[in-house]
Amino acid sequence: LLTKNSSPITWVALIGALFICAFISIYLVATVGRSSRVEREVKARTDEIRTMTTKMVSMSKMTALGEMAGGVAHEVNSPLSVISLRAEMLKTLASEGPVASEEVIQFSENIEKTVFQISSIMKGLLSFARGEEGDAMVNASIGSMINDTLALSGERFRRNGVALEVDMTHSDLVVPCRPTQIEQVILNLLNNAYDVIK
């Protein structure tokens, strides 16, 4: 221990050691503080990038939906016209007298088929428009995903005289995936192909 009688060199060494300890402590506090500040800044920037990416994907999706709106409207209006025509024909038949049950069944089946077609179109549209962030991995049919996507974009090809040939050889194949994401990829491929030949 130090006493009044300790040599000046001992006092200088002790004071020097105290200064070095104090300096190291200050350095460590500053470094740790800077490190956590840097970590917070990196986390904030990463969160901003994720948010911007999500917004860009959403904007891209809305652009694609806008491009498909005309095709989907036509795709739905055509079957609605068929339903209206069949209903009008049934009404005409009924006004002329008794209607054979075979005719009613035939018209009803045609209307059901057309309603199913509209339902498929709407299912594809809703599936695409819905965000996939919460989608769980499921076993989905390749054929179903292709058909849902074609229901949205097929009319664009037909309306512009572009033959769209789809090989459904493996349409019964089931894969674990997030169907909305796969449908988006298929839709982007179809849109890109259309843009190239347009």
C-alpha positions in Angstrom: 0.0 0.0 0.0 1.0 3.6 -0.5 2.0 5.7 2.4 3.4 9.2 2.8 6.8 7.7 2.6 6.3 5.9 -0.7 8.6 7.0 -3.5 7.4 9.5 -6.0 7.9 6.9 -8.8 5.3 4.6 -7.0 2.9 7.6 -6.8 3.4 8.4 -10.5 3.0 4.7 -11.4 -0.2 4.4 -9.4 -1.7 7.7 -10.8 -0.7 6.5 -14.3 -2.4 3.2 -13.8 -5.5 5.0 -12.6 -5.5 7.2 -15.7 -5.0 4.1 -17.9 -7.9 2.3 -16.2 -10.1 5.4 -16.5 -9.2 5.8 -20.2 -9.9 2.1 -20.9 -13.3 2.4 -19.1 -14.3 5.5 -21.1 -13.2 3.9 -24.3 -15.2 0.8 -23.6 -18.3 2.8 -22.7 -17.9 4.9 -25.9 -17.3 1.8 -28.1 -20.3 -0.1 -26.6 -22.5 2.9 -27.0 -21.4 3.4 -30.6 -21.8 -0.2 -31.4 -25.4 -0.4 -30.1 -26.2 2.9 -32.0 -24.8 1.4 -35.2 -26.8 -1.8 -34.6 -30.0 0.3 -34.1 -29.2 2.3 -37.3 -28.6 -0.9 -39.3 -31.9 -2.4 -38.0 -33.8 0.7 -38.9 -32.4 0.8 -42.4 -33.1 -2.9 -42.9 -36.7 -2.3 -41.7 -37.0 0.6 -44.2 -35.7 -1.6 -47.0 -38.2 -4.4 -46.1 -41.0 -1.9 -46.0 -40.0 -0.4 -49.4 -39.7 -3.8 -51.0 -43.2 -4.8 -49.7 -44.6 -1.5 -51.1 -42.9 -2.1 -54.5 -44.2 -5.6 -54.7 -47.7 -4.4 -53.8 -47.4 -1.6 -56.4 -46.3 -4.1 -59.1 -49.2 -6.4 -58.2 -51.7 -3.5 -58.4 -50.2 -2.5 -61.8 -50.7 -6.1 -63.0 -54.3 -6.1 -61.7 -55.0 -2.9 -63.5 -53.7 -4.3 -66.8 -55.9 -7.4 -66.3 -59.0 -5.5 -65.4 -60.2 -5.1 -69.0 -59.6 -8.8 -69.7 -61.3 -9.9 -66.5 -64.3 -7.6 -67.2 -64.7 -9.2 -70.6 -64.0 -12.7 -69.2 -66.9 -12.2 -66.7 -69.2 -10.3 -69.0 -69.3 -13.1 -71.6 -70.5 -15.8 -69.2 -73.0 -13.3 -67.7 -74.4 -12.8 -71.2 -74.7 -16.6 -71.6 -76.6 -16.8 -68.2 -78.8 -13.9 -69.2 -79.5 -15.5 -72.6 -80.3 -18.9 -71.0 -82.6 -17.3 -68.5 -84.4 -15.4 -71.2 -84.8 -18.6 -73.2 -86.3 -20.4 -70.2 -88.7 -17.6 -69.6 -89.8 -17.7 -73.3 -90.2 -21.5 -73.2 -92.3 -21.2 -70.0 -94.5 -18.5 -71.5 -95.3 -20.8 -74.4 -96.7 -23.5 -72.2 -95.4 -26.5 -70.3 -91.7 -27.0 -70.6 -90.1 -30.5 -70.8 -87.9 -31.3 -67.8 -85.0 -32.3 -70.1 -85.0 -28.7 -71.5 -85.0 -27.2 -68.1 -82.2 -29.5 -67.0 -80.1 -28.7 -70.1 -80.5 -24.9 -69.5 -79.8 -25.3 -65.8 -76.6 -27.3 -66.4 -75.4 -24.7 -68.9 -76.1 -21.9 -66.4 -74.3 -23.9 -63.6 -71.3 -24.4 -65.9 -71.2 -20.7 -66.7 -71.5 -19.8 -63.0 -68.6 -22.1 -62.3 -66.5 -20.4 -65.0 -67.2 -17.0 -63.4 -66.4 -18.4 -60.0 -63.0 -19.7 -61.2 -62.2 -16.3 -62.7 -63.1 -14.5 -59.4 -61.2 -17.1 -57.3 -58.1 -16.5 -59.4 -58.5 -12.7 -59.1 -59.0 -12.8 -55.4 -56.1 -15.2 -54.9 -53.8 -12.9 -56.8 -55.1 -9.7 -55.2 -54.8 -11.1 -51.7 -51.4 -10.6 -50.0 -49.3 -13.7 -49.7 -47.4 -12.6 -46.6 -49.7 -14.8 -44.4 -50.0 -17.7 -46.8 -48.9 -20.9 -45.4 -47.1 -23.6 -47.4 -49.7 -26.0 -48.8 -49.8 -28.8 -51.2 -51.2 -27.2 -54.4 -52.0 -28.6 -57.8 -49.9 -27.2 -60.7 -52.9 -27.5 -63.0 -55.1 -25.5 -60.6 -52.5 -22.7 -60.3 -52.1 -22.5 -64.1 -55.8 -22.5 -64.7 -56.4 -19.8 -62.0 -53.8 -17.6 -63.7 -55.1 -18.3 -67.2 -58.5 -17.3 -66.1 -57.1 -13.9 -65.3 -54.8 -13.3 -68.3 -56.1 -15.6 -71.0 -58.6 -13.1 -72.4 -55.8 -10.6 -73.0 -54.2 -13.1 -75.4 -57.5 -14.1 -77.1 -58.7 -10.5 -77.5 -55.4 -9.6 -79.3 -55.4 -12.8 -81.5 -52.4 -14.4 -79.7 -52.7 -18.2 -79.5 -51.7 -19.4 -76.1 -50.9 -23.1 -75.9 -50.4 -24.7 -72.5 -49.0 -28.2 -72.1 -50.9 -29.6 -69.2 -49.1 -33.0 -69.2 -48.2 -32.7 -65.6 -51.1 -30.7 -64.4 -52.0 -33.3 -61.8 -48.7 -32.8 -60.1 -49.0 -31.5 -56.5 -46.2 -29.4 -54.9 -45.7 -27.8 -51.5 -45.7 -24.1 -52.1 -47.5 -20.7 -51.5 -49.9 -20.8 -54.4 -50.3 -17.0 -54.7 -46.5 -16.6 -55.2 -46.4 -19.3 -57.9 -49.5 -17.7 -59.6 -47.7 -14.3 -59.6 -44.6 -15.9 -61.2 -46.8 -17.6 -63.9 -48.7 -14.3 -64.5 -45.4 -12.4 -64.8 -44.1 -14.9 -67.3 -47.3 -14.7 -69.3 -47.2 -10.9 -69.2 -43.5 -10.8 -70.3 -44.2 -13.2 -73.1 -47.2 -11.1 -74.3 -45.1 -7.9 -74.2 -42.3 -9.6 -76.2 -44.7 -10.6 -79.1 -46.9 -7.6 -78.9 
